Amino acid sequence: MKKIPISLLIAIGLGVTLCAQTAGLDGEWILAQDVFGNTLYRRLTLKVDARTLSGTINRQTIEGTTTGSAVHFVARGEQSTDEFDGVLENGALSGTLVHTQSDDPKTSRSTWTARRAPSRQPGPPARHEFVPSVFHRQFSAATPPVLHVWPGDSVHTMTVDAAGMDEKGAARVLGGNPQTGPFYVETAMPGDVLTVKLTRVRLNRDWAISDDAMMSRATDSDLAVKMKDGGKTVRWKLDRQHGVGTPEVAGERLKNFSVPLRPMLGCIAVAPGFAQAPVGTGDSGRFGGNMDFNEIVEGTTVYLPVGQPGALLYVGDGHAAQGDGELNGNALETSMEVEFTVDVVRARSIATPRVDSATHIMTVGLGGTLEDGLRAATGGLSQWLEQDYALTPSEIAIVLGSSVEYTIGEVADRNVGVGAKLRKDRLTALQR
């Protein structure tokens, strides 16, 4: 029997060791980079072929090498280069990053880590019953999640009203649109889109509160003078059986006045993204928030751009009914029973929150003025037509110029909200 040289055995053993080490790199990772004390999260995918390393950071291509448990890879952009060095130890990656701008000879250094992205366990989607005990007054990535769920899972829960009162009228928290959540959606990463299908938005008590004033954005000088003594609380009786609301105390002229009930969520949001401070629950932005868009009702699906790992979904600010604009500053504020199903759209960029109903696709434009909100809503709807229907700018102008509908969603808070709506029957002729 011929003896195998010791040098060859060592080489074979070393090769097996290296393969075992590098085999642990293939797949998806959650990359966390320290940027001046803030953590930037991105999705990292790696593939090892011999000692060659390839993959992506979000949608940016990387290339590099491996040596034992050490890794080196580079991400090149149009204006910058990021060079990563690290080591695989105990199933996690960590190391240093050198950032170089093409127009600046100086470099900056930071640290990074990466952990394995979770893999979905086999089995059907789950339905979770969640009874909240704490409610939050900020949309924040720092708030620990109350529940971890997977794409396809549903959650059945409840919300308090804008003043912090629950379905029994008990004060549970200070007012200001307290939120239920946040819910951590596994696999959701910055650069993705979270979809939230509202399968149940139902009243769980028989009264609501509003007031008798109007927001200054919607009043001229004469009307503002006439409204100067407004601002008193109006309590409403909610007839859930017949689906109508009436003021509990009404004068002769309003004694027969009633409004149809259309339960909705004033707030639905994900945690704001990288380097953004927590946002109060009376505010709104690209992440959603206090949009007060009265089309966010049972049966609709809301799309929100993910800014943090897990998205961190918040829901709250139930309204029994609301006119366009939330003109009084308060709609018919009430607590709510809510059920929703979540999903994740990978690597999709959207400029504004989106809402999909049985009849319309809609975008919510938010800004400091009506013009800003109009521009954002129009831009968001145009992006939707470009992404899903591959329309050119000229074709988008033809479709929207003939068919768009606008709604003033919100004038009560810092941001004005404008809804841009397009009927789905106008889309049936378009090649998706």
C-alpha positions, 0 to 999 in steps of 0.5 A: 500500500502506497503511503500518502505524503504528510504534506498532501495530508496537511494540504487536504486537511487544510482544504477541508478546514477552509471549506468548512469555514467558508461554507458558513458564509453562504446566504443572507446576513443582517449587516450593521454598520456604525456611523457616528454612533448610529447603526445603519442596517442593510441586507448582505448576501454572500456566495463563496466559490473556492476563495472568491467571495461575491454577493450584494449589499441591498442591491449593490454588488460586492466582490472579494476573497476569503482566507480561512475565517477572514473575509475581504470585500469591496462595494463600489458606488459611483461616488464612493468605495467601501472596503470591508475586512472581517472575520467569521467567529462563532457564527457571526461576522465582525470587522472594520470598514474603510470608506473613500469618497472619489472627490476626497483623498481622506478616508473614514473608518468604522466598525461593522457586524453581521448576523445570520438572517433568520430562516422561516420555520416550516408550517402554515402562517400563524394567527396571534392574539395580542392584548396590549398592556402598554401603549406608546406615544412615539414611532421609535426603533428603540421601543422593544417589540411586543411580538415577533411575527412572520410574513403571512401571519395575522395579528388580532388586537385592540387600540385605545383612542386618541386620548388614551382611553380603552373600550371601557372608557378607562384611561390607559395612557396619556393622550396624543394618539397612543399606539399599539405595538411595535410588531417585529416582522421577521425578514423585513429589512431596510429597502423592503416594503411592508404590506399590512392588509387590514382584515378587521377594523371594528368599533368596540365601544358605543361612543366617540369624541370630537369637537366643534372647532375648525382648523385654521388652515381651512378657515378664512379670516371671517370664519376664523373670527366666527369660530373663535369660541369653538373647541368644546368637546362633542360626544357622539353616540355610535349605533353599531347595529345601524351603522350611524353616529349622532351627537349625544347633545344636539340643539334643535337644528341638529337633533336629527343629524347623523353620519354613517360610520366608517371605522378607520385607522388614523395611524399606521406606521413603521419605525423611522429609518436610519439616523432619524430621531423618534417621531411623536405619534401626532406626526407623519412622514414617509414611514406613515404615521398620523396620516388621518387618511379616511380610506384606511379602512377594513379591507384595504392594504397599506404599503410602507417603506421599511426603515429598520430591521423587522419594520416595527409596525405601529397601529392606533388612532381609531376613528368611527368616521372622519370627513376629508381633512379631519377638519375639526382637529379630531375625527370621531375618536374612539377605541378599535378592534383591529386585525391585520396580516403582514407580508414583505416585498423584497428590495422595493423602493416606494416614495410615499405610503400606498393604499390599495382598496377594492376600487382604487390604488392610492398614495398619501402625499405628506408635506408642510403645505397643500402644494407639497402634499399634492406633489408628493402624492402625484409623484408617488402615484406616478412611481407606482405606474412606472414600477408596476406598469412600465409607463413612460412619463408621457404615458403617466401624464396621459393616464393621470391627467384624464383619471386621477382623483385627489382627496385632502386627507389631513389638515389638522397636524404639522403635515398636510396629507393629500391622497392621489387616487386612481380607479382600478377599472382605468388600469385594466387596459394597461399591460402590468 
